[in-house]
Amino acid sequence: MSKHFGDYVALDAIDLDVKRAGNQVIIGGSGAGKTTLLKLLIGLDRPTTGSILIAGEDIAPMGARELNRVRKKLGMVFQYSALLDSLDVMENVAFPLREHQKQLSEKEIRSRVVDKLAALGLHDIEKRAPSELSGGMRKRVALARALMLEPEAVFYDEPTSGLDPLTARLVDEMILETRERFGVTSVVISHDMAGAMRIADRIHLLSEGRVAISGTPYELVRSEHPLVQKFIEASGIRTDTITA
């Protein structure tokens, strides 16, 4: 798959295979093409050439109605959570149900929201405003919203950006717990190599619109690829702690 903007090649012959129920991390520096790739994967943009197969269906040529059908299989956790400030936690998390499952009663909606929040360790916060939540809590509320339609895959856009180290680690643990508890496929867009090493089954390192290298954390820490080594050195990772 490739994506061009005029003469500028944002993504050049990208070839990725995301396994079901795994954690895949796409990492790279600024301008590597991560955001462009994410927009293509969730159907917000279309590739110039190539295909994007989700559960065997190519979304690249789909019209709006078909694309919306496929998008129900996907959840999205945005970089800064993207909670609606005018709505409380209950209404933020209930939003997908109100939009896509209009047959549900108010009692059913509220029950599902409370259950999903509880599954993510959030209790008695339904009436709080987003501004009353910590950074980690906002991420969990955003994840609850993303999971409301029982998606097959969840995409995370820079989930630890702007968070302190302790909260960032808690978010990493949340991503791992979500895979284990709900069985979803997780695709994480990140610039944080240390976090990627903690949560990834497989890491894809982008550079100048191409996949420079792919592999397990164990394979990457033992790679001699110069860009991998730069990321590892900058992150301060203890490579002896990464096992096969």
Order of alpha helices (4+ residues) and beta strands (2+ residues): beta-beta-beta-alpha-beta-beta-alpha-beta-alpha-alpha-alpha-beta-alpha-beta-alpha-beta-beta-alpha-alpha
